[in-house]
Amino acid sequence: MSVKSYYRWALVLPLLLPALASPLALLNPLPPLLALVAMYLFWSVLIGGVPYLLFTIGFLLWTRGASEERVRRAILVSPLLYTAVLMACFTALLLVEGSWSGSGDSLVLFGAFGLLFGYGYVGVAEAGRVLLRPGTARREPAPAA
């Protein structure tokens, strides 16, 4: 697997982890730390899921023609781009809803949320890249016939 393919598959992580953590919420009693993690993962996809899908579609379309090095660099700044999409979606929602006044604190909170979770997932993806080293597997020579 190439580095570019690895990063494209890693984009599923912010949707996959909350889906895997959802059954944890059914366990009762759940240890406090696991309950906290499951709650944050659940709310992360509930609040940021649609903006993340918009971001991911744009990112996947852009990566079709990009080199592996450009994709790797883009992954490192992707939380900033995602946060911009998240804040734009939140702002559009507030404007449509008509409740824009006094929402500056919420906008800052969503920005912090986007950056925190974004760089958390990028950290996990980078750790996986280092551990798995995609694109470095060597092919074994074909057996002589």
BELZIVEN-V951353 format. One line per field, one symbol per residue. ss: DSSP state (h for helix, s for strand, l for the rest). phi: phi as a letter, one per 30 degrees, with the letter a starting at -180 (. if undefined). burial: # if it has 9 or more other ideal C-beta (glycine too) atoms within 8 Angstrom, else .. A space follows every 50 residues. Layout:
ss = ???
phi = ???
burial = ???
//
This chain:
ss = llhhhhhhhhllhhhhhhhhhhhhhhlllllhhhhhhhhhhhhhhhhhhh hhhhhhhhhhhhhllllhhhhhhhhhhhhhhhhhhhhhhhhhhhhhhlll lllhhhhhhhhhhhhhhhhhhhhhhhhhhhhhlllllllllllll
phi = .ddddeddddddedcdeddddedddddbdceedddddddddddddddcdd eddddddddddddeccddddddddddcedddddddedddddddddddicd dicdddddddddeddddeddddddddddddddhdicdcddddddc
burial = ..######.##.###.##..##.##....#...##.###.##.##..##. ##.###.###.##..#.#..##.##..######.#######..#...... ..#..##..##.###.###.##.###.##....##..........
//
